[in-house]
Amino acid sequence: MTAPFSAIDRHSATWAAITAWAERDRAAIRAEIDNPATPHDRTQVLRGRLIAITDLLALAEERPAIAVSQETYGL
């Protein structure tokens, strides 16, 4: 699946603001998950949010391109 954008400018003020927000939110979520008084159902919701934030931050990571050859498997 191809992203609908070419690249994220990791040095932009916008990305810096998003990263700062995400780190603050991640810390708050982890603190709430670690709190023994947090109900199990709530921790599941928080874990989902944590995954979404991690996925958002991963958009800026550079990943190596996957080389595709024309060879087939024995055909």
C-alpha positions in Angstrom: 0.0 0.0 0.0 1.4 3.4 -0.9 1.1 6.4 1.4 -0.9 9.3 0.0 2.1 11.6 0.5 5.6 11.5 -0.7 7.5 12.1 2.6 7.2 13.7 5.9 9.5 16.7 6.5 10.9 15.6 9.9 12.5 19.0 10.3 9.3 21.1 10.0 7.7 22.9 12.9 4.5 21.0 12.2 6.1 17.6 12.6 8.0 18.9 15.7 4.6 19.9 17.3 3.1 16.5 16.4 6.0 14.7 17.9 5.9 16.7 21.1 2.2 16.1 21.4 2.6 12.4 20.7 5.4 12.0 23.3 3.3 13.8 26.0 0.2 11.8 25.2 2.2 8.5 25.2 3.7 9.3 28.6 0.2 10.1 30.0 -1.2 6.9 28.5 1.6 4.8 29.9 1.1 6.4 33.4 -2.7 5.6 33.2 -2.0 2.0 32.1 0.5 1.5 34.9 -2.0 2.8 37.5 -3.5 -0.3 39.3 -6.8 1.6 39.7 -7.3 1.7 35.9 -10.0 -0.8 34.9 -9.0 -3.6 32.4 -11.4 -2.3 29.7 -9.9 1.1 29.9 -6.3 -0.2 29.6 -7.4 -2.0 26.4 -8.6 1.3 24.9 -5.4 3.0 26.0 -3.3 0.3 24.5 -5.1 0.9 21.2 -4.3 4.6 21.4 -0.7 3.8 22.2 -0.4 1.7 19.1 -2.0 4.4 16.9 0.4 7.0 18.2 3.4 4.7 17.6 2.1 4.1 14.1 1.8 7.9 13.5 5.4 8.5 14.7 6.6 5.6 12.5 5.4 7.5 9.4 8.6 9.6 9.5 11.0 6.7 9.7 13.0 6.0 6.6 12.6 2.4 5.4 14.7 0.7 2.8 13.0 0.0 -0.5 12.1 -3.5 -1.2 13.7 -4.8 -4.4 11.4 -6.7 -6.6 12.9 -9.0 -9.2 11.1 -10.4 -12.2 12.1 -14.0 -11.3 9.3 -16.3 -10.3 9.4 -19.4 -8.1 10.1 -22.1 -10.6 7.7 -21.0 -13.2 
